Structure formats: structure tokens, C-alpha cells
Amino acid sequence: MGNSKTDRRIIRTKRFIRDALTELMEEKGFEGVTVRDLTKKADINRGTFYLHYQDKYDLLEKSENEVIQEIQEFIKKANPNEIVSANLQEQPLPFIIALFEYIQENARFMQVMLGPKGNPGFYLKIKEVMKTNMLEKLKLIDNKISPLVPLEYLMSYVTSAHLGVIQHWLEQDMKQSPREMALTLASMTFLGPAYIAGIKRT
């Protein structure tokens, strides 16, 4: 019981610190943030900060990695056979809805990190995680038809498009629900932009 309380306290403290980092990056950008700023904003002492992080760079890296790990877990839950057989225009895949719900729950951090005051490396990390996991899922699908374009270009196109949709959703203050966004993303991915735009019908 004691360990459980300690674990919850640590999680809460680290969340306060990450929230403080997010707010301060919104105000002054990462380079302008100091450990003193962080401890004051999070209402903790320097000793508590250094108990968890070496410096602000360590805090940034660990905060990014925690979020990326969570996103990776959502993508890993994707079942390739369900993706192929699902009627994605009417019922989006649960793991995509869950992913958008997670992004919504961590919206402020995601908005800052994917925005002009964020770390460009964060965008690249997420893109690489998405690309790697999508390639693994594609290999598990029993597809008798060869891709029409090199897979490396396809993956670059799809991951950049997905991240662009996520960024736009965040910039627009998430007016659509996670379910609506999952439907939108599925339609664009599986029907293609030309079809969705009404330019071409098959």
C-alpha cells in the first residue's frame, strides 16, 4: 500500500513538472526555460526536480519518450486483418479512436511540441514510430497485389499526412470528436484524397 501511494505521488509530481514545462514553452520557448522557472511553476523544490531529471534537456527527452511510447502502444494494438475487413466509413477502428482520445487528453503538451515553439525532433520521432509500425502491419497482411509505388515513399506520404491531420485538429482546438477524426482519417487513407475531394470516382 505504501509503495502504491509513493508511486502515485511520483506520477503526480512528474505530471506537474511536465505541465510546467508545457506552460513555460508556450510563454518563452524551450531555450528560455530554466530549472528555476520549472520548480517555481510546478511549486516544488530543486531537490525534487533533480530527483527525477538531470536537467531541463533530460526532462524534455523523457517527456517526449513517454508520450511516444504511449502512441506506439496504441498503434501496436492494430490488427491488420481487422483493418482490411472493417467498414471504415461507418465504424472507425477502436485503436484509432483511442489514439485521438489520448492526444486529446494530452492536447496542451502535443500542441506545444508539434507547434512552432516545440522540438522538431519530437515530430520526427513520432513519424518514425508510425512508419516502423505501419510497415510491420503491412508485412502481416496477405496481399497478392504488389504496391504501385515503392513502400518507403508510401509510408512517408501516409505518416506525414496523418501527422498533418493531427496537427490541424490540435490547431483548431479539437472541434471534432476523436470518433469523427478517426472516420475522417480512415476515409482519406483508404479512399484517397482525389476520391474524397470529388475529383475522381472509381
N, C-alpha and C positions, 0 to 999 in steps of 0.2 A: 504493500500500500504506500509506504514511504517513497519507494522508487518511482511509483506512478505519479505521485504528487510532484516529485522533483522533475520528472520528465516533462510534465505539463507546464511547469514553471519555466523550464529551459525553452520549450517550444514557444511559449508566450513571449518571453524576453527576446528571443531571436526574431520573432514576428514584429515586435515593437521596433527593433533596430532596423529591420528591413523596411518597415513603413516610414521610419525616419529618413532612411536613405532615399526612398522614393520621393518624399516631400521635398527634401533638400535638392535633389537633382532637378525637380521641377522648377525650383526657385533659381538655382545658380549653376546647374550643370555639375557633372561628377568632379571635374578638376577643382571646382571652387569649394567642395565639401571637405571639412576637416573632421577628425575624430571628436574634437571638442564639440563641433556642431551636432554630431550624431548623438553623443551622450546627453547633451542638453535637450535635444528634440525628443529622444526616447525616454528621458528622465531616469537615466541610470548613471552609475559612476564609471570612471575609466577602467577600473579593475574588472568590472562585469563585462565591459566590451572586450577587453583583451583576454578574458576567459574563453571567449568563443571565436575571436578573429585576431589575426596578426596585425592587420591594418585595414584601411578602407578598401584597398585593392582585393584583399582576401575576402572581405565582406561581399564585394561586388561579384567576384567569381563564384563564391559559394551560393549566393542568392540566385544567380543565373542558373547554376548547375542544378539546384533543387527544382526550379520550375521546369527546366528542360527534361529532367528525369521524370517528372510527373507527366509531361506531354508525351514522352516516349512510352510510358506505361499505357496511356490511352491508345496510342497507335498500335502497340503490340497486341491489344485485345481484338483487333480487326480480324475477322475470319474471311479469308479470300473467297471461299465458296459462297458465303452469305452476300458478299459484295457483288458477285457475278449474278446471283439469282434474285436479289432484292428488287422490289419495285420502288426505286429511289425517288420517284417524283411524288409518290403518295406517302411513303413511310421511310424517313431517313434512318440511316444506320444508328443504333444506340450509341456506339462509341464516338461518333461524330458529334452527336448532341451533347454527350458527356464532356467532350473536349471543349466545345463552346461554353458550356456551363462553367468549366474550370477557368477558362480565360476570363469569363465574366466575373467570377469570384475574385480573381487577381487582376482586375482591369486596370487599376491605377499603376501597378508595377509594370504591366505589359504596355500600357500607353506610353509611359516614360521610356522604357527600354527600347521600344520599337519606334520611338519618336526622334526628333532632331537633337534632343539632349541626352539620348541614350547611348549605349555602347554598340557600334556597328558589328562588333564581334558576336553579340547576342543573336542578331538576325542570322548571321552565318552559321552559328551553332544549331539553331532551330532548323534551318534549311537542310543542313547536313543530316540531322536526325531523321527528318521527314523523308529525305531522299533514300537514305540507307534502309529504313524500314519499308518503304514502298517497294523498293527493288526486291527485298526479301519476300514480300507478299506476292509480287508478280511471278516470282520463280515457283511459287506453290500452286499457281493456277494452271490447270491443264488446258493450255491454249494451243490449238492446232494451227493457228494462223500466225505467221511471223509479223512482228511490228513493222509498220510502214515507214518509220523513221528510227534512227539509232536511239536506243534506250536512254543513253546519257543526256540527249537533248530533250527527250520526252520528260524525264524526271526533273530536269532543270526548269522546263516550262511549267509543269504541274506544281512543283513546290513553290516557285516564285509566284504563280497565280494564287495559290492557296494563302500564302502569307500576305499577298496584296489585299485579298478579300478580308482577312482578319484585321489588318491594319486599318482599312477603310471603315470596317464595322466599329472598331475602337474609336477612331477619329469622329465618327458620327454619334458617339455616346450610346452605342448598342441599342438603337431604336427597335431593331428586330429581335425577336426571341432567339435563344440558342436553337430551337427546333426549326424556326424559319430560316436561319442561317445554314443549318445543316441541309435543308432542302435546296436552298439556293446553290450551295457549293456542289451538291450532288448533281443537280441539273446541268451546271456549267461543265463539270468534269466529264460526265458520261454522255451528254448530248453535244457538247462542243459549243464554242462561242458563236460560230456562224449560225447554227441552228437556233440557239437561244435568242439571238438578235433579229431573227426573222429573215436573214439574208439567204439562207439555203434550207430547203426541206428535203429529207431523204424519201 
